[in-house]
Amino acid sequence: MASGFATRSPQVSISTETRLKLYRTMLECRVLEKRAYDLFMQNLIKGTSHLALGQEAIAAGFGMAMHTDDYTFCTYRGHNHTLVRGVSMTAILGELMGNSSGLMRGKGGSMHLTSVKHHMMGSYAIIGAHMTIANGAAWSAQYRGTEQVAVCFFGDGTTNIGAFHEALNFAVIWKLPVVFVCENNLYMEYTSIHDVTAVEHPAADRASAYGLEPVLIDGNDVDVVYRTAQRALDLARKGGGPSLIEAETQVTIDQATETARNAPPPPLELADKDVWANGGSAWRN
């Protein structure tokens, strides 16, 4: 599953304390998203709400690895990325419900969570638009010599958008301290990414075109995400330039679903098996 510097570098030791924090963070992300779904079904969240259920390891792994003053840019699927930067659950849920307890007093809603105080620089509804903005933040950090890194999260569908290629090209030319993270959940809204993409891995398979190492990881393995994040962030801080990481999520459940969907119906001879007993402990067939 993994490739590039994710496997060639020495394994970074993860302490028990850090693992417990990673687990707690993932759990908080999951329950936050489940509660957001419940509120949406109760019509307490107006408009739409894009959840990141099954992608908690990416937010948790990077959130733990990033420095407090690093920058986060993400898509409209940004509840978890906002939480891991230190924004409270109350402020996030209040914003989703559009009331005064919200992070932006209800003006941003689900798709535009932003907290400059926490260096959470916005959730963007325009596909790919934030990638060039992340470059701008990285360029500013490079110019000021602060060793800050901009981390830009985006979905697999963004890899077919022009801004994706423009941002990568610019970041490499200027050796910007930016890490691009593709959260590949295999679908662009309702369309399989494989139906509209010429390569198997939409981000990793394109990295070499910009002189970057391909990095493909299991986005559901928080240890792998955390270690990969540390290496990419360290590379950027030391002036090594950008990284492009593709984190695949929800593969196991897709495989299980397809296997179950394609299984044959039960044979007719099972119709009268295991359906009655004589009152004792033995089933009669």
Secondary structure, DSSP 4 states (H G I P E B T S, - for coil): ---THHHHSPPPP--HHHHHHHHHHHHHHHHHHHHHHHHHHTT-S-S-----TT-HHHHHHHHHHS-TT-EEEEES--HHHHHTTT--HHHHHHHHTTSTTSTTTTSS-GGG--BGGGTEEEEESSTTHHHHHHHHHHHHHHHHT----EEEEEEGGGGGSHHHHHHHHHHHHTT-SEEEEEEE-SEETTEEGGGS-SSSSTTGGGGGGGTPPPEEEETT-HHHHHHHHHHHHHHHHTT---EEEEEE-SHHHHHHHHHHHTSPPPPGGGTTSSSEE-SSS-EE-
